């Protein structure tokens, strides 16, 4: 069973940079239509010109959407329905990472990450899955992060969102078995040449770092063979396969080492406390 990528309509959320952009490039000679979604349409104009130059017969639809606002996500789906655009494959490459101690994060930032990384993927899957089931074919390719498998100080909220999606996608995959729907989760590590997560900005370790182009190729290859979970890159894949065999106590030690690295941030200080008690849950405004 293969996802309907060839001549199909692929919706890519988070297409303006990182793996979303690379996946769009690699599908440009295969898909019939690419629907590219980003926070601002202007961020996608150069990519559209590049994709159309590669394949003049490719249909490219640009749509603006703040993924932390479910109402805007609903508007994108409603507009596609008005244009009679049936999505064959959903690629969700919009997950955000962020790096800060949990107690130092503004609640508004935590809330936006929870909505963007958890609620939006669930909303998109819920709205599109029924159409795929009715047609007897479709696919969901979710770009998460290997950080979801770690005990990682400074990324507690991000790790929580990735673990949530891990349980959701594995369970959903079982629910749609035998229906013609392919669901694949990708959990990349360091990306050398793309703005995908904090590690890209810090500079990856050579053993684990791979290019965004290679990461996208391995993600799509795993998706096409119907893999449940893809760890792109040989080194990263070996580490992630070993991780579940380690006792939790050992994994906590690794987490403490990460915390030590966090204390070595420029200036030698942990991030200062941001926000105020008014930004706690239940406050009048959580948008700060």
Backbone as CSV, one residue per row, in Angstrom:
resi,resn,N_x,N_y,N_z,CA_x,CA_y,CA_z,C_x,C_y,C_z
1,UNK,0.846,-1.194,0.000,0.000,0.000,0.000,0.881,1.242,0.000
2,UNK,0.667,2.113,-0.975,1.462,3.324,-1.115,0.559,4.546,-1.061
3,UNK,1.057,5.640,-0.478,0.261,6.868,-0.453,0.136,7.445,-1.861
4,UNK,-0.961,8.115,-2.175,-1.196,8.634,-3.533,-0.447,9.937,-3.807
5,UNK,0.866,9.849,-3.866,1.689,11.032,-4.118,1.724,11.396,-5.601
6,UNK,1.808,10.408,-6.471,1.939,10.677,-7.903,0.629,11.199,-8.481
7,UNK,0.689,12.400,-9.037,-0.464,13.087,-9.639,-1.541,13.432,-8.626
8,UNK,-1.232,13.295,-7.338,-2.218,13.599,-6.310,-2.139,15.041,-5.843
9,UNK,-3.055,15.394,-4.941,-3.059,16.723,-4.321,-2.489,16.592,-2.919
10,UNK,-1.387,17.300,-2.673,-0.674,17.204,-1.402,-0.754,18.547,-0.680
11,UNK,-1.270,18.526,0.522,-1.339,19.714,1.381,-0.139,19.688,2.308
12,UNK,0.729,20.705,2.211,1.923,20.792,3.043,1.787,21.975,3.983
13,UNK,1.649,21.696,5.261,1.540,22.739,6.281,2.936,22.988,6.844
14,UNK,3.365,24.234,6.794,4.729,24.555,7.195,5.687,24.417,6.039
15,UNK,5.305,24.947,4.886,6.065,24.720,3.652,7.119,25.776,3.376
16,UNK,7.195,26.822,4.177,8.072,27.930,3.800,9.531,27.685,4.153
17,UNK,9.826,26.687,4.986,11.218,26.448,5.370,11.395,25.015,5.830
18,UNK,12.651,24.644,6.067,12.944,23.344,6.635,12.480,22.185,5.783
19,UNK,12.034,21.125,6.445,11.663,19.912,5.738,10.407,20.097,4.893
20,UNK,9.506,20.968,5.305,8.328,21.224,4.486,8.701,21.735,3.109
21,UNK,9.641,22.652,3.054,10.103,23.201,1.780,10.796,22.126,0.945
22,UNK,11.651,21.323,1.594,12.366,20.271,0.867,11.412,19.204,0.339
23,UNK,10.402,18.865,1.112,9.420,17.883,0.645,8.662,18.437,-0.556
24,UNK,8.309,19.723,-0.512,7.642,20.341,-1.660,8.519,20.259,-2.897
25,UNK,9.805,20.529,-2.763,10.720,20.452,-3.898,10.763,19.031,-4.464
26,UNK,10.855,18.044,-3.586,11.002,16.671,-4.049,9.710,16.100,-4.626
27,UNK,8.583,16.691,-4.268,7.307,16.235,-4.826,6.899,17.029,-6.062
28,UNK,7.642,18.062,-6.388,7.210,18.963,-7.461,7.129,18.278,-8.814
29,UNK,7.913,17.231,-9.033,7.875,16.513,-10.309,6.932,15.319,-10.272
30,UNK,6.260,15.127,-9.147,5.402,13.951,-8.999,3.940,14.319,-8.749
31,UNK,3.717,15.270,-7.865,2.342,15.618,-7.488,1.644,16.356,-8.621
32,UNK,0.308,16.285,-8.624,-0.468,17.069,-9.572,-0.674,18.479,-9.072
33,UNK,-0.930,18.591,-7.755,-1.159,19.900,-7.132,-0.508,19.906,-5.753
34,UNK,0.182,21.004,-5.441,0.718,21.216,-4.105,-0.007,22.399,-3.480
35,UNK,-0.588,22.178,-2.317,-1.207,23.260,-1.554,-0.220,23.610,-0.444
36,UNK,0.363,24.786,-0.509,1.406,25.191,0.419,0.845,26.185,1.427
37,UNK,1.042,25.891,2.700,0.493,26.711,3.776,1.618,27.234,4.641
38,UNK,1.578,28.530,4.931,2.543,29.163,5.837,1.850,30.349,6.497
39,UNK,2.522,30.947,7.461,1.917,32.056,8.191,1.650,33.256,7.289
40,UNK,2.495,33.446,6.263,2.313,34.539,5.313,2.532,34.012,3.900
41,UNK,1.630,34.365,2.998,1.751,33.901,1.611,3.041,34.413,0.982
42,UNK,3.464,35.617,1.355,4.684,36.180,0.787,5.903,35.301,1.008
43,UNK,5.906,34.525,2.091,7.026,33.642,2.373,7.113,32.492,1.376
44,UNK,6.025,32.256,0.638,5.962,31.113,-0.268,6.133,31.489,-1.739
45,UNK,6.145,32.771,-2.054,6.171,33.188,-3.456,7.408,32.684,-4.182
46,UNK,8.579,32.817,-3.560,9.815,32.360,-4.209,9.783,30.845,-4.419
47,UNK,9.242,30.121,-3.441,9.157,28.668,-3.579,8.213,28.287,-4.707
48,UNK,7.086,28.973,-4.826,6.166,28.683,-5.922,6.851,28.902,-7.275
49,UNK,7.568,29.993,-7.427,8.256,30.255,-8.692,9.262,29.144,-9.000
50,UNK,9.974,28.693,-7.973,10.956,27.619,-8.162,10.265,26.322,-8.583
51,UNK,9.167,25.983,-7.927,8.468,24.729,-8.223,7.841,24.758,-9.611
52,UNK,7.252,25.889,-9.998,6.641,25.998,-11.320,7.682,25.976,-12.424
53,UNK,8.893,26.477,-12.115,9.972,26.409,-13.102,10.416,24.962,-13.305
54,UNK,10.389,24.188,-12.249,10.750,22.774,-12.349,9.709,21.982,-13.129
55,UNK,8.449,22.316,-12.888,7.352,21.559,-13.504,6.228,22.519,-13.883
56,UNK,6.203,23.007,-15.133,5.182,23.981,-15.548,3.750,23.456,-15.453
57,UNK,3.562,22.138,-15.406,2.204,21.586,-15.322,1.733,21.430,-13.881
58,UNK,2.598,21.709,-12.935,2.247,21.562,-11.526,1.302,22.675,-11.087
59,UNK,0.242,22.316,-10.404,-0.625,23.315,-9.788,-0.118,23.658,-8.404
60,UNK,0.036,24.939,-8.114,0.530,25.377,-6.804,-0.472,26.373,-6.217
61,UNK,-1.002,26.047,-5.062,-1.949,26.907,-4.360,-1.287,27.384,-3.074
62,UNK,-1.254,28.682,-2.859,-0.664,29.254,-1.656,-1.768,29.716,-0.712
63,UNK,-1.605,29.404,0.569,-2.608,29.796,1.548,-1.913,30.237,2.836
64,UNK,-2.404,31.336,3.407,-1.858,31.849,4.663,-2.650,31.295,5.834
65,UNK,-1.938,30.908,6.889,-2.615,30.359,8.062,-1.680,30.390,9.261
66,UNK,-2.153,30.916,10.362,-1.448,30.830,11.642,-1.903,29.536,12.301
67,UNK,-1.028,28.547,12.366,-1.445,27.229,12.850,-1.799,27.224,14.331
68,UNK,-1.462,28.293,15.054,-1.843,28.371,16.460,-3.258,28.916,16.629
69,UNK,-3.951,29.179,15.506,-5.329,29.665,15.540,-6.229,28.660,14.799
70,UNK,-6.912,27.793,15.528,-7.750,26.773,14.882,-8.766,27.350,13.902
71,UNK,-9.249,28.566,14.167,-10.203,29.181,13.254,-9.611,29.391,11.878
72,UNK,-8.342,29.792,11.818,-7.687,29.996,10.524,-7.458,28.665,9.811
73,UNK,-7.154,27.628,10.569,-7.000,26.301,9.971,-8.320,25.868,9.335
74,UNK,-9.414,26.101,10.059,-10.729,25.775,9.511,-11.043,26.561,8.256
75,UNK,-10.627,27.832,8.209,-10.869,28.660,7.026,-10.104,28.122,5.812
76,UNK,-8.887,27.644,6.033,-8.104,27.064,4.926,-8.829,25.851,4.362
77,UNK,-9.305,24.978,5.230,-9.997,23.778,4.770,-11.311,24.124,4.077
78,UNK,-12.006,25.136,4.590,-13.257,25.551,3.968,-13.009,26.140,2.580
79,UNK,-11.936,26.903,2.436,-11.606,27.480,1.129,-11.240,26.396,0.119
80,UNK,-10.518,25.382,0.567,-10.202,24.275,-0.327,-11.477,23.564,-0.778
81,UNK,-12.420,23.420,0.130,-13.693,22.785,-0.231,-14.453,23.635,-1.243
82,UNK,-14.409,24.966,-1.069,-15.097,25.852,-2.016,-14.479,25.759,-3.401
83,UNK,-13.177,25.497,-3.450,-12.490,25.378,-4.734,-12.527,23.941,-5.265
84,UNK,-13.251,23.059,-4.567,-13.370,21.647,-4.951,-12.001,20.966,-5.017
85,UNK,-11.140,21.318,-4.071,-9.821,20.700,-3.971,-9.903,19.575,-2.943
86,UNK,-9.709,18.353,-3.395,-9.726,17.182,-2.515,-8.288,16.804,-2.171
87,UNK,-7.952,16.836,-0.893,-6.596,16.556,-0.449,-6.380,15.042,-0.378
88,UNK,-5.371,14.576,-1.106,-5.024,13.146,-1.076,-4.031,12.826,0.029
89,UNK,-3.091,13.743,0.256,-2.042,13.512,1.251,-1.847,14.780,2.078
90,UNK,-1.794,14.619,3.384,-1.488,15.715,4.302,-0.060,15.541,4.791
91,UNK,0.754,16.585,4.605,2.104,16.619,5.167,2.126,17.718,6.217
92,UNK,2.282,17.323,7.462,2.314,18.305,8.545,3.759,18.511,8.972
93,UNK,4.345,19.613,8.527,5.747,19.920,8.835,5.845,21.232,9.595
94,UNK,4.848,21.523,10.409,4.762,22.845,11.037,5.114,22.841,12.517
95,UNK,5.526,21.701,13.070,5.799,21.641,14.508,6.907,22.612,14.896
96,UNK,6.702,23.300,16.017,7.715,24.218,16.528,8.418,23.579,17.715
97,UNK,9.663,24.009,17.947,10.456,23.412,19.018,10.582,24.382,20.195
98,UNK,11.398,25.384,20.048,11.607,26.322,21.151,12.527,25.730,22.200
99,UNK,13.253,26.569,22.914,14.136,26.095,23.970,14.127,27.067,25.129
100,UNK,13.567,26.621,26.236,13.516,27.427,27.451,13.073,26.527,28.586
101,UNK,13.492,26.854,29.785,13.001,26.115,30.944,11.503,26.367,31.091
102,UNK,10.765,25.337,31.452,9.314,25.435,31.496,8.851,26.587,32.389
103,UNK,9.444,26.731,33.555,9.026,27.785,34.487,9.351,29.175,33.971
104,UNK,10.192,29.255,32.957,10.592,30.546,32.404,9.845,30.899,31.128
105,UNK,8.991,30.012,30.646,8.241,30.295,29.426,6.996,31.117,29.731
106,UNK,6.653,32.007,28.838,5.374,32.695,28.934,4.264,31.693,28.654
107,UNK,3.185,31.821,29.390,2.092,30.876,29.174,1.525,30.984,27.755
108,UNK,1.512,32.192,27.212,1.017,32.347,25.849,1.836,31.548,24.852
109,UNK,3.172,31.499,25.067,4.028,30.720,24.172,3.772,29.230,24.332
110,UNK,3.569,28.793,25.573,3.253,27.384,25.820,1.937,27.018,25.146
111,UNK,0.960,27.870,25.296,-0.359,27.602,24.722,-0.281,27.533,23.196
112,UNK,0.461,28.454,22.579,0.587,28.435,21.125,1.268,27.151,20.642
113,UNK,2.276,26.690,21.405,2.946,25.456,21.009,2.002,24.261,21.137
114,UNK,1.227,24.225,22.218,0.276,23.129,22.397,-0.758,23.107,21.272
115,UNK,-1.259,24.274,20.908,-2.256,24.335,19.832,-1.623,23.970,18.499
116,UNK,-0.474,24.592,18.186,0.162,24.360,16.894,0.690,22.947,16.718
117,UNK,1.245,22.366,17.783,1.867,21.051,17.676,0.911,19.891,17.927
118,UNK,-0.203,20.154,18.614,-1.124,19.064,18.953,-2.515,19.282,18.355
119,UNK,-3.142,20.396,18.702,-4.525,20.610,18.273,-4.640,20.726,16.757
120,UNK,-3.726,21.465,16.133,-3.810,21.639,14.675,-3.632,20.323,13.921
121,UNK,-2.620,19.496,14.239,-2.530,18.198,13.547,-3.776,17.329,13.747
122,UNK,-4.354,17.351,14.951,-5.574,16.569,15.186,-6.737,17.129,14.385
123,UNK,-6.856,18.457,14.337,-7.940,19.077,13.579,-7.815,18.751,12.095
124,UNK,-6.618,18.874,11.545,-6.415,18.575,10.130,-6.735,17.107,9.830
125,UNK,-6.257,16.217,10.688,-6.528,14.794,10.477,-8.022,14.518,10.563
126,UNK,-8.687,15.121,11.538,-10.126,14.881,11.714,-10.937,15.367,10.530
127,UNK,-10.551,16.520,9.979,-11.310,17.096,8.869,-11.016,16.411,7.535
128,UNK,-9.815,15.881,7.361,-9.429,15.311,6.068,-9.565,13.796,6.005
129,UNK,-9.488,13.143,7.156,-9.470,11.682,7.154,-10.754,11.081,6.609
130,UNK,-11.894,11.678,6.929,-13.168,11.150,6.443,-13.229,11.121,4.921
131,UNK,-12.717,12.188,4.285,-12.698,12.240,2.820,-11.786,11.159,2.253
132,UNK,-10.637,10.945,2.894,-9.712,9.906,2.433,-10.346,8.524,2.554
133,UNK,-11.016,8.288,3.673,-11.656,6.987,3.885,-12.750,6.740,2.844
134,UNK,-13.478,7.806,2.516,-14.548,7.663,1.523,-13.982,7.302,0.152
135,UNK,-12.784,7.818,-0.166,-12.155,7.511,-1.455,-11.356,6.212,-1.430
136,UNK,-11.082,5.712,-0.220,-10.319,4.478,-0.090,-8.840,4.637,-0.350
137,UNK,-8.339,5.858,-0.217,-6.905,6.107,-0.400,-6.551,7.442,0.235
138,UNK,-5.313,7.560,0.646,-4.864,8.807,1.252,-3.638,8.569,2.115
139,UNK,-3.149,9.634,2.720,-1.975,9.500,3.562,-1.756,10.714,4.441
140,UNK,-1.136,10.475,5.586,-0.727,11.537,6.503,0.732,11.322,6.833
141,UNK,1.569,12.302,6.515,2.993,12.277,6.831,3.243,13.372,7.860
142,UNK,3.589,12.978,9.065,3.776,13.948,10.147,5.252,14.068,10.485
143,UNK,5.764,15.292,10.434,7.157,15.558,10.791,7.196,15.988,12.247
144,UNK,7.692,15.091,13.096,7.823,15.399,14.512,9.273,15.686,14.864
145,UNK,9.767,15.017,15.915,11.146,15.229,16.340,11.594,14.076,17.210
146,UNK,12.863,13.702,17.052,13.430,12.701,17.932,13.481,13.156,19.370
147,UNK,13.377,14.467,19.608,13.402,14.991,20.974,12.240,14.461,21.801
148,UNK,11.172,14.034,21.137,10.026,13.496,21.861,10.326,12.201,22.568
149,UNK,11.434,11.535,22.212,11.807,10.280,22.844,12.808,10.478,23.984
150,UNK,13.200,11.725,24.225,14.254,12.010,25.195,13.696,12.660,26.453
151,UNK,14.513,12.625,27.520,14.264,13.452,28.697,15.129,14.687,28.495
152,UNK,14.531,15.774,28.049,15.319,16.888,27.531,14.968,18.199,28.234
153,UNK,15.716,18.575,29.260,15.494,19.875,29.900,15.618,20.995,28.884
154,UNK,14.788,21.987,29.030,14.786,23.090,28.082,13.861,22.872,26.908
155,UNK,13.273,21.656,26.827,12.326,21.369,25.747,11.172,20.529,26.286
156,UNK,10.802,20.776,27.532,9.766,19.956,28.165,8.436,20.054,27.437
157,UNK,8.037,21.259,27.076,6.756,21.430,26.391,6.794,20.796,25.004
158,UNK,7.865,21.037,24.258,7.978,20.455,22.927,7.979,18.935,22.998
159,UNK,8.735,18.362,23.972,8.775,16.912,24.116,7.385,16.363,24.420
160,UNK,6.646,17.080,25.246,5.289,16.635,25.586,4.394,16.604,24.357
161,UNK,4.496,17.616,23.508,3.652,17.640,22.306,4.022,16.511,21.351
162,UNK,5.312,16.228,21.209,5.726,15.159,20.301,5.305,13.787,20.827
163,UNK,5.371,13.601,22.143,4.932,12.324,22.710,3.432,12.144,22.549
164,UNK,2.708,13.225,22.694,1.259,13.164,22.488,0.939,12.720,21.071
165,UNK,1.607,13.330,20.086,1.351,12.968,18.693,1.818,11.557,18.386
166,UNK,2.877,11.102,19.057,3.346,9.731,18.861,2.235,8.742,19.225
167,UNK,1.623,8.930,20.387,0.528,8.045,20.786,-0.664,8.152,19.869
168,UNK,-0.977,9.379,19.453,-2.112,9.587,18.565,-1.906,8.898,17.226
169,UNK,-0.749,9.117,16.607,-0.502,8.593,15.265,-0.408,7.066,15.266
170,UNK,0.233,6.500,16.282,0.316,5.042,16.350,-1.086,4.433,16.515
171,UNK,-1.911,5.054,17.338,-3.273,4.551,17.543,-4.121,4.737,16.293
172,UNK,-4.005,5.908,15.658,-4.778,6.185,14.449,-4.382,5.232,13.333
173,UNK,-3.109,4.911,13.259,-2.631,3.991,12.232,-3.341,2.637,12.349
174,UNK,-3.534,2.173,13.578,-4.241,0.903,13.780,-5.719,1.021,13.411
175,UNK,-6.296,2.192,13.672,-7.716,2.384,13.353,-7.982,2.331,11.851
176,UNK,-7.011,2.755,11.043,-7.254,2.828,9.593,-6.572,1.691,8.827
177,UNK,-6.047,0.718,9.539,-5.394,-0.410,8.864,-6.345,-1.080,7.875
178,UNK,-5.846,-1.320,6.672,-6.647,-1.999,5.659,-7.623,-1.112,4.910
179,UNK,-7.569,0.202,5.146,-8.515,1.119,4.495,-7.901,1.837,3.291
180,UNK,-6.601,1.651,3.052,-5.931,2.377,1.968,-5.285,3.666,2.421
181,UNK,-5.288,3.934,3.736,-4.686,5.156,4.276,-3.324,4.819,4.875
182,UNK,-2.303,5.581,4.501,-0.950,5.395,5.028,-0.663,6.518,6.026
183,UNK,-0.204,6.135,7.226,0.152,7.127,8.245,1.574,6.864,8.692
184,UNK,2.430,7.871,8.519,3.840,7.749,8.865,4.269,8.939,9.711
185,UNK,5.005,8.642,10.746,5.575,9.683,11.600,7.082,9.722,11.368
186,UNK,7.627,10.927,11.220,9.064,11.114,11.031,9.611,11.831,12.260
187,UNK,10.669,11.267,12.843,11.270,11.852,14.048,12.728,12.165,13.773
188,UNK,13.009,13.288,13.114,14.395,13.620,12.741,15.220,14.068,13.926
189,UNK,16.528,14.007,13.734,17.470,14.563,14.694,18.010,15.875,14.161
190,UNK,19.310,16.134,14.317,19.888,17.398,13.852,19.815,17.545,12.335
191,UNK,19.444,18.726,11.884,19.383,19.044,10.459,20.473,20.073,10.167
192,UNK,21.382,19.744,9.249,22.555,20.585,9.037,22.259,21.915,8.363
193,UNK,21.381,21.904,7.358,21.289,23.090,6.511,19.859,23.601,6.376
194,UNK,19.056,23.401,7.401,17.694,23.923,7.350,17.303,24.396,8.729
195,UNK,16.466,25.444,8.765,16.000,25.975,10.047,14.886,25.093,10.568
196,UNK,15.276,23.961,11.146,14.273,23.040,11.682,14.666,22.698,13.109
197,UNK,14.186,23.494,14.032,14.475,23.215,15.422,15.736,23.910,15.901
198,UNK,15.949,23.855,17.195,17.043,24.560,17.829,18.399,24.007,17.421
199,UNK,18.529,22.694,17.240,19.823,22.104,16.916,20.402,22.670,15.624
200,UNK,19.521,23.004,14.644,20.009,23.557,13.387,20.740,24.868,13.614
201,UNK,20.280,25.654,14.603,20.916,26.932,14.854,22.200,26.763,15.657
202,UNK,22.299,25.685,16.433,23.464,25.505,17.266,24.611,24.856,16.514
203,UNK,24.336,24.133,15.446,25.365,23.405,14.730,25.374,21.962,15.163
204,UNK,25.014,21.031,14.285,24.859,19.642,14.676,26.191,18.917,14.808
205,UNK,26.188,17.852,15.549,27.339,16.966,15.611,27.430,16.219,14.278
206,UNK,28.631,16.083,13.714,28.770,15.452,12.396,28.176,14.057,12.337
207,UNK,28.292,13.274,13.437,27.805,11.902,13.415,26.294,11.846,13.222
208,UNK,25.587,12.806,13.763,24.130,12.770,13.727,23.526,13.688,12.680
209,UNK,24.240,14.735,12.284,23.645,15.717,11.390,23.520,15.214,9.956
210,UNK,22.363,15.496,9.336,22.171,15.211,7.916,21.543,16.441,7.268
211,UNK,21.600,16.482,5.950,21.031,17.617,5.235,19.512,17.524,5.212
212,UNK,18.869,18.666,5.040,17.411,18.682,4.942,16.947,17.898,3.721
213,UNK,17.712,17.973,2.624,17.326,17.246,1.410,17.341,15.744,1.646
214,UNK,18.394,15.254,2.303,18.457,13.814,2.594,17.363,13.406,3.572
215,UNK,17.125,14.251,4.569,16.076,13.959,5.546,14.724,13.848,4.855
216,UNK,14.441,14.757,3.942,13.176,14.718,3.209,13.083,13.464,2.346
217,UNK,14.188,13.095,1.687,14.186,11.884,0.860,13.874,10.649,1.695
218,UNK,14.515,10.537,2.850,14.290,9.364,3.695,12.873,9.370,4.277
219,UNK,12.365,10.553,4.577,10.992,10.651,5.081,10.004,10.162,4.032
220,UNK,10.165,10.622,2.792,9.252,10.224,1.719,9.410,8.743,1.380
221,UNK,10.652,8.237,1.425,10.870,6.818,1.140,10.170,5.952,2.193
222,UNK,10.279,6.344,3.464,9.601,5.605,4.517,8.086,5.671,4.380
223,UNK,7.596,6.828,4.002,6.155,7.024,3.787,5.659,6.107,2.672
224,UNK,6.428,6.034,1.587,6.002,5.227,0.440,6.032,3.724,0.732
225,UNK,6.896,3.301,1.637,6.887,1.874,1.969,5.952,1.569,3.141
226,UNK,5.235,2.592,3.600,4.237,2.385,4.642,4.795,2.244,6.035
227,UNK,5.999,2.801,6.290,6.611,2.700,7.612,5.801,3.494,8.637
228,UNK,5.739,2.965,9.842,5.038,3.679,10.910,5.877,4.830,11.449
229,UNK,7.181,4.597,11.586,8.072,5.578,12.198,9.392,5.590,11.446
230,UNK,9.852,6.784,11.092,11.092,6.950,10.337,12.055,7.813,11.142
231,UNK,13.284,7.293,11.338,14.369,8.064,11.923,15.378,8.354,10.810
232,UNK,15.345,9.528,10.202,16.262,9.804,9.083,17.719,9.890,9.540
233,UNK,18.597,9.339,8.744,20.022,9.395,9.047,20.483,8.162,9.797
234,UNK,21.569,7.531,9.314,22.035,6.281,9.909,22.393,6.450,11.378
235,UNK,23.210,7.459,11.696,23.643,7.653,13.073,22.472,7.909,14.013
236,UNK,21.599,8.815,13.614,20.429,9.132,14.435,19.560,7.893,14.623
237,UNK,19.401,7.117,13.572,18.565,5.914,13.635,19.126,4.909,14.649
238,UNK,20.441,4.719,14.675,21.032,3.776,15.624,20.851,4.248,17.062
239,UNK,21.039,5.540,17.283,20.861,6.096,18.632,19.419,5.918,19.102
240,UNK,18.468,6.210,18.228,17.066,6.144,18.626,16.602,4.697,18.829
241,UNK,17.195,3.764,18.108,16.856,2.358,18.320,17.434,1.840,19.626
242,UNK,18.588,2.381,20.027,19.210,1.972,21.285,18.490,2.563,22.489
243,UNK,17.958,3.754,22.336,17.398,4.497,23.461,16.384,3.712,24.291
244,UNK,15.397,3.022,23.685,14.405,2.311,24.505,15.003,1.187,25.351
245,UNK,16.195,0.735,25.002,16.824,-0.339,25.757,17.541,0.170,27.004
246,UNK,17.730,1.467,27.082,18.408,2.046,28.231,17.451,2.185,29.405
247,UNK,17.889,1.836,30.623,17.043,2.066,31.803,16.699,3.547,31.939
248,UNK,15.546,3.833,32.512,15.142,5.230,32.683,16.166,6.009,33.495
249,UNK,16.826,5.344,34.450,17.829,6.025,35.261,18.974,6.527,34.387
250,UNK,19.376,5.723,33.413,20.449,6.138,32.507,19.970,7.300,31.643
251,UNK,18.727,7.241,31.207,18.193,8.312,30.372,18.076,9.615,31.173
252,UNK,17.835,9.504,32.474,17.822,10.711,33.314,19.217,11.314,33.409
253,UNK,20.243,10.444,33.505,21.617,10.949,33.530,21.919,11.737,32.261
254,UNK,21.484,11.210,31.117,21.678,11.927,29.855,20.947,13.262,29.880
255,UNK,19.762,13.271,30.487,19.021,14.519,30.618,19.749,15.527,31.486
256,UNK,20.406,15.048,32.539,21.170,15.951,33.402,22.353,16.554,32.645
257,UNK,22.955,15.764,31.770,24.037,16.302,30.942,23.516,17.400,30.026
258,UNK,22.307,17.196,29.499,21.703,18.231,28.662,21.430,19.492,29.475
259,UNK,21.029,19.304,30.723,20.782,20.453,31.593,22.080,21.206,31.849
260,UNK,23.174,20.474,31.971,24.463,21.118,32.163,24.814,21.968,30.943
261,UNK,24.530,21.439,29.760,24.771,22.212,28.539,23.916,23.475,28.514
262,UNK,22.686,23.353,29.002,21.785,24.501,29.012,22.324,25.610,29.900
263,UNK,23.004,25.229,30.971,23.581,26.224,31.877,24.788,26.938,31.259
264,UNK,25.291,26.385,30.155,26.443,27.003,29.493,26.018,27.961,28.390
265,UNK,24.763,28.391,28.410,24.296,29.365,27.429,25.134,30.635,27.518
266,UNK,25.223,31.421,26.433,25.993,32.672,26.473,25.625,33.510,27.683
267,UNK,26.645,33.988,28.405,26.401,34.756,29.610,26.436,33.898,30.854
268,UNK,26.421,32.568,30.689,26.526,31.678,31.827,25.297,31.631,32.702
269,UNK,24.156,32.104,32.187,22.944,32.136,32.987,21.836,31.373,32.293
270,UNK,20.929,30.842,33.084,19.704,30.292,32.531,18.821,31.450,32.089
271,UNK,17.894,31.218,31.177,17.008,32.299,30.733,16.275,32.921,31.916
272,UNK,16.150,34.227,31.900,15.426,34.902,32.973,13.938,34.630,32.879
273,UNK,13.288,34.754,34.010,11.853,34.514,34.065,11.124,35.500,33.172
274,UNK,10.275,34.984,32.303,9.509,35.831,31.386,8.069,35.857,31.811
275,UNK,7.433,37.008,31.671,6.010,37.077,31.942,5.717,37.391,33.392
276,UNK,4.468,37.191,33.788,4.026,37.513,35.132,2.962,36.522,35.550
277,UNK,2.562,36.531,36.832,1.513,35.599,37.270,0.223,35.739,36.487
278,UNK,-0.026,36.889,35.871,-1.256,37.072,35.102,-1.275,36.209,33.847
279,UNK,-0.124,35.623,33.471,-0.058,34.809,32.270,-0.254,33.325,32.565
280,UNK,-0.677,33.001,33.780,-0.953,31.616,34.134,-2.296,31.189,33.541
281,UNK,-2.568,29.853,33.466,-3.845,29.391,32.930,-5.010,30.037,33.653
282,UNK,-6.028,30.392,32.891,-7.215,30.993,33.469,-7.153,32.497,33.552
283,UNK,-6.022,33.086,33.131,-5.911,34.532,33.161,-6.784,35.128,32.069
284,UNK,-7.002,36.419,32.157,-7.875,37.084,31.186,-7.289,37.044,29.803
285,UNK,-5.963,37.046,29.710,-5.326,37.018,28.386,-4.145,36.085,28.437
286,UNK,-4.042,35.211,27.439,-2.909,34.290,27.352,-2.177,34.467,26.033
287,UNK,-2.317,35.602,25.424,-1.729,35.830,24.116,-0.408,36.559,24.155
288,UNK,0.122,36.809,25.353,1.384,37.545,25.457,2.527,36.757,24.871
